[in-house]
Amino acid sequence: MSTERRDGRRRGMTRRKALLLAGAGAVSAGVGAAGLLRGWGSPTSTVSGSPGAVPTGDRFVEPTVIASEGGRLHVTLSAAAGRVTIAGRSVQAMSYNGSVPGPTLRLRPGDRVTLDLVNRLGASTNLHTHGLHVSAERNGDNPFLHIRDGETFRYEYEIPRDHPAGTFWYHPHLHGTVADQLFAGLMGAIVVQRDDSVPLPAQRERVLVITDTTLNGDRIAQANQRGRMLGREGELVLVNGRLKPTMTVSPGGYEHWHIINACTSRFMRLRLEGAELLQVAGDTGRLATPTQVDNILLATGNRAELLVRIPGPGRHQLVAEPVDRGGMGMGLGRGNAGGDTPATLLQVEAAGEAAATPQLPGRLVEPEDLRAVAVNGRRTLTFAMEMGRGMGGGMSFTIDGKEFDPDRVDAAVRLDTVEEWTVRNTSPMNHPFHLHVWPVQLVARDGSPVEGNPQWYDVVILPARSSVTVRVRFTDFPGRTVYHCHILDHEDLGMMGVVEALR
């Protein structure tokens, strides 16, 4: 295999600048080379040409499950360009193993995972296991890898024995192509189970991978320059690749839903009217206690696990309410460019005689709390946008005044230390902050301490003209990885930095 590693980093930076900042309608090598995407007239919902009739009312179907056995998992993921079914239509897209989303990987702490990524995209790619606490070195969760078209690369992950149960996911992370490849269909769920978890009184589990896309005829539409700057939002919001599918549930009892916001840019506030919703987990695993909510806010990349109960027979809708992500000023529009109308994600049909409501557990876990821990270092990161600084006079997206350079280390940290990071946003848009490998505890917003149970994330919403303060325990894994804005168009445009953990 001739897969590029560190020697391929500078080439990735050149591609980003040449393709993403050169002007409107630029085509990224990651998707354009496969001939799959065609230009948009707007950043989100308007397409060039008629998209045709899009079927609705399909039944809810979950992705194929591939589970570890005896502490091992050997899986092949074929990333390929070709025809797949999305929203009930046969379209030219990208997929893992021929489906959108790809298979769900079910793992356990202590597992050794061997994953062969076969690249048949017509362009380079790689793979990121979002949220897993695993090594980012060599053939682990390494964002600096370039896997060329036609190559097969073997990833190897060792899941720590103390890894929390939770919902995670995978998607490409080759800088400059991430948003295009995800938007074209490359994503899938990861669920980590623990035998010692407090049992949940659920009749069944379900995985809901929420994505959005725009169809231009029988192809996936491509964002223009304005769409990249705003962060693209597709006109179709899908659950497991289907548009408004119908799920049948039994009334009275609880179901355990694993929900992933796998959109490139879209924030969403989920509601299911007429249902009882109890959040039991977030990005990084179980919450301290089941927490009753009437809605759940998910930035792109966020996950939530819910216990869902519908008291009696009836029909209900899971909807995603639009969230204003801010704008760029200068008349260039707002971040919720998909409009102000809630999107129906799922038709939920509760049928049959209602069962008795089961007893809920009390305490689920005892999450670590770093608020009383001595801090070994403090640093401030500043996310900023500025018109006219990018190549060709476009918008620049920076952290601490610098665009991403894979050859530069922006934050050197020591293993077995706790650092406090204050992340500032001077721009008029929200920028969700994501750190690879290590989860973060939110301890303050705009300098005001966060009270109550510890709040752990791997994607923290950083509101416009605001700040968040997080604490990070750097454990287990030396080496280099990244932190970035999880509006993936912004990451591709340079809003990313390199962190190196040193022994």
N, C-alpha and C positions, 0 to 999 in steps of 0.2 A: 504493500500500500504506500502511496506517495502523498498521503494526507498532510496538508500543511499544518504546522503548529505555530510556534513562535515566529518562524521565518515568514509566515503568511500574514502577520498582523499589519504591516505597513500597507500591503496591497488592499486590505479591507478598508483602511481609512481613505485611500485614494478613490476607491469605488464610491464610497458614500458622498464625498465632496463632488465628484464629477457628475453623479447621477441624480442626487437629491437636491442639490442647491443650484444646479445650472440653469433651471428655468421651468416654466409650466410644461406639464406633459412628459417630463422625463420618465423613462422606463427603467426600473431597477433590473439589474442582471438576474436577481434571484427569481423573478417571475416572468419578466419580459422575454428572457431567452427561451423560455418554454412556450412562448406564443399564446399564453392563456388570458392575458388581461388586455382590455381595451379602455380608452380614456373616458373619464367622466366629464360632463359639462359642469358639475358642481361637486363639492367635497363629499356629498352623501347620497341624496336620494334621486337626483335626476341623472338618467343614463342616456347615452347616445344610441338611439334606436329603441324600438319597443321591446320590453322584456318578455312580452307574451303573458299568457295566463299562468298564474302561479297557484297550484293546487293547495287547498287548505283542508282541515278536518281529518287528516291522517291519524292513525292510532299512534300512541306513544310507544316508542321502542328504545331500549337501552343499547349502548355499544356492546360489542362482543367483549367477554371477560377472559383475561389470561391471568391465572393465579399461580403463585409460587407453591411448590410442594417440597416438603422435607428440607426447608431452608435454602432452596435454590430456585432460580428462574432463568431459563434461557429462552429468549424471545427474539424474533426477527421482525423489524419494522422496515417495510419497503416504502420509502418516500418517492412517490411517482406522480407525474403529470399525465392526465388522461380523463376519460369520461367517468364521472361518478354521479350518484343521485343526491341532489341537494334541493330541499323544499319541494320534493316530489317531481323534480325535472332532471333529465339527463343533461349535464353540463360539463364543459371542459374546466377542470379545476386541479387542485393538488390534494393528495390524500396519503394517509398511512394505511397500508394494507387494503386499499381500495374502498375505504369508507370514511365519511366525515360525520362525527369525529372518529379518530382511530380507536383501537381497542383500549379498554380499561385494564390497567395493570393493578392487580391486588397483591400486596406485599405484607410481610410481617417483619418486625424488628429482628435483626440478626441475619436476614436474608443476604445471600450473595447473588447479585443480578448480573447476567451477561446479556447484553443487548446488541445485536448486529443491525446497524443502520445501513440499509442499501439505498444508495442515492441514484434515482432514475428521474430526476427533475429537469435535466437539461441545464442545470446551474449548480453552484456550490451551496452547501447547507451545513448545519450541525444540529445538535439536540440539547435542550436545557430541561432538566427535571426541576421544575419550579416549586420551591418550598422544601424540597428534601434536604436534610442536613447530611450531606455527603461530600466527599473530597471533590474539589474543582481542578485538581492537578491531572496531568497526563490524559488517560482515557476515562476520567471521571466526568463530572459536570463542568466541562471545560468550555467556556464561551469563546475562547480564542482559536478553536479548531476550524479549519476549512476542509470540508469533505467534498471533494470534487465530484462532478457528475460521472457516473459509471463506477465509482468506488464503493466498497463496503468497509465500514469502520466498526470495530468492536469496542463498545463501551462496557466498563465494569464498575459496578457500584457495590459497596458494602454498607448495608443499612445498619446503623448502630443499634445495639441491643436495648438502649434506653430511648430509642426514637419514639416520639409520641404517635398515637393513633391519629389519623386525620385524613383530610382530602387535599390532594396536591394535583399537579398536572404537568404535561410535557408539551413543548413546542419548539420551533427552530429559534436559534439565537445568533445567526451570522450577521454581524453588524452591517447595516445598510440594506438588508433584505428582510428583516424580521417581520415588519408590518405586512408587507406584500405576501409573504409565504403563509403567515397565520391567516390573513384575510382570505387567501385562496383555498384554505381548508386543512392546514396542518396543525392539529392539536389532538390531545387525548387526556383522559383522566388517570390519576394514580390514587388508590385508596390503600392506606396503611392500617392494618388491623392489629389489635393487641388482645391476647387471650385474657389478660388481667384487667381489661377495662370494665368499669361499672356497666352492667347490662342495661340496655335501653328497652323500654316496653313497646317495641315496634313490631307490627305484623310483617313488615317487609322493608327492605332498603331499595332505594332507587338512586341512580346517578343522572343528574341533569347538567349537561354541558351547554351553556348558553353562548351563542355566537351571533354575529351579524355579518351580512354581506349584501352586495348589490349585483344583480344579474343584468348583463347586457347581452340580450339574445340568449345564446347558449354558452356564454362565457362569464367569468367573474370580471366586474368592472374594476378599473384602476383609478386611484385618486390622482387628481392633478396637484399642482404645487400648493394651491390654497387648501385643498383637502389634507395634504400632509402637514401643513402648518397648524391647522385647527386640530388635527387628529381625526381620521376618517370615521364616520359612522354609517353603516350600511342601511339600506331601506328595508331589508328583511331581517327580523330578529328570530332566531331559530332555537329550538331545543333538540339536542341530539341530531341536528341536521334537518329537522322537520319544522314545518310552519303550522303553528296552532294545532298540534296534535291533541287527541283526546286520551286522557288517562282515566281509567276506571278504578275507584277505590271503594273499600268497605267503610261505611260510616261508623262512627263511635270509637274506633281504635286509632292508634298512632301509626304513621309511616315515618321512616327515617330517610330524609332526602339529603343527598350530597350535591350541593349546587356550586358550579364554577362559572364565574364571569370570564369567559375566554374570548371576549371581544378585543379588538385592537385598541379601541379608545373609549368606548361607550361606558359611562357610569349608569347605573340603574337602581331604582328603588322598587323592590319587589313587594307586591301585595297579593293576598289571596283572601278576598272578602268572604265572610261567613265561615272562616276556618280558625282554629286555634293554632298559633305558631309559637313554638318554643325553640329558641336557639340553643344548641348544645355544643357547638364547636365553631371556630373561625379559621383563619388562615393556617394557624400552627397547631391545631388540635383542640381538645376539649376545653370548654369554659369551666369555671369553678362549679357553677350550678346551672340547671336549665333555666333559661331566662325568657319570660313571655315578651313577645314583640308583636306589633301590628304591621310592621314593615321591616325590611332589611335593606340597607344601603351597601352596594357593592361597587367599588371602583374596578376598572379593568385589572384582572389578575387576582382579585379577592375571591375567597371561598366562604361558604357558610354551610353548616349542617343544621337542619331543622327537624324537629318532631312536628308532624302535621296531622291535625285531627279535624275532620268535618263531622259535626254532631249527628246530622241526619241526612236522609236522601235529598238529592238536589244537584243542580249544575252550577259550577263556580268557575271563575277565570283567574288564573295566575297572570298578573299584568306587571309590566315593567314601566314605571313612570319615568319620564325624562328628567334628567338632572342637568342643570345649567353648570357647565364646567368653566364658565368665564369666556372671555374673548381675547382678541389680540389688539383691540383698539383700532384706530385709524380706519373705521368702517369695514373691517375685514370679517366681521361676524362673530357669533358666539360658539362656544364649544359644543353645545347640544344641537348641532346642526341637523340632527335627524328630526327636528320639529318638537312641538309641545304636546303631542297626542300620545297617551299611553299605548304601549304595544302589548297586544294579547299574546302571551307566550304559550299558554296551555289551557285547554278545556278540561276541567276536573269533574268527572261524573261520579257522585257518590250514590251507590245503588245497593239495595238490600236492607235487611233489618239491622238497626243500629246495635252494636255491641256495647257492653259495659266499658266505661272509661277505666283504663288500667292505672295502677298506682305509679307515680313518678318517683325516680330516685331523688335523693337530696343532693349531697355533695358528689360531684363527678370526678374532680381531680383537685390537687393542691398545687396550683401553678406557682412557679418561682416568681419572686418579687424582688426586683433589683433596686427598688426605691430606697432601701435602707442599707444597700451594699456600698462599700467604699469604691470610688471611681478612680481608675488609674490614669485616665486622660480625657480631655474634652476637646472637641473641635466643632467648627461651624462650616456648613456647606451652604452655598447660595445658588439656587436655581434661578436662571434669568433668561429673558428673551429680549432681543434688540433688533429693530428693523435696520437694514442697510449694512450690517456687519458681515453677513454671509456672502459666499461667492456669488457673483452676479447681482449683488445688491439685495439679496433675499434676507429673510429673517434668520438670525442666529439663535441657537438653543445651546446654552452653556451651563456648566457647573463651575463656580468660582472663576467665571470669566473665560473658561477654556472649553473648547469642543473636545470630544473624545479622541484620545491618542492611545492606541493599545501598547505603545512602547514606553509610556510614561506611567509611573506609580503616583497616584494622587493622594492615597492615604496608606501609610505604613503603620500597622498595628502589631502588638505583641500577643502571642497566644497566652491563654490563661489569664487574661485581664478583662476588665469591664470598662468600656468607654461610654461617654455620653456625647451624643451627636445632636446638635441643634441644626435643623435643616430649614433654611429660609427660602421663601419664594417672593421675589421682587416683581414678578410678572402679573398680568391681569388674568391669567388662566390657572386652573388647578393642575398640579403635576404630582400624580401618585408616586411616592418614593419606594423603590424596591431594592433590597439588598439580597444578593445571592448567598446561599449556604447557611448564614446565621440569622435566626429570627430576632426581632427587635421588640422591646417593651416600650409602649408609648407612656411617657411620664409627664408631659406637659404640652399644652396648646397655647401658643402666644404667651408663653411664660407662666400660665396658670396651671398649677399641678392637677394631674388626673387623679381623682379620688376613686375609692371603691376597689373592687377586685382587679388584679393585674390584667392589663390589656396587651396581648401579644399579637403581632402581625408579621407578615413579610412584605405587604404592600400597605403603606400608610398614606391616607389622603392628605396632601399638602395643599391647603386652599390658597387661592390667589391672594397675594400681598399679605402673607401670614407666615407662621412658623410652627414647627412641631419639634419636640425634643424627645429623643429615644435613647434607651440604654441597650448596649449590646454586650453579651458575654462571648468573647472570641475563644472558642474551644475546638479541640480535636484536630483541625485540619490546617496545616500550613499551606502557603501558596497564594496565587493571584486569582482574583475573580473581579466582579464588577458590581456597581450600584448605578441606578439610572431611573429616569422617568418611565413609568409603565404605560403612558400613552406611547405606543410603540413607534409611531411615526416620529415622535420627538426624540426617542432614543436613537432611531436611525439617523436623525438630523444632527446628532452630536451630544445630546443631553445624557451623558454617561461618563463615569469615572472608574478608575482601577483601584482596588484595595488589595494590599498584600499583607498576609499574616506571616509573621516571622517568629521563629522559635526563640 
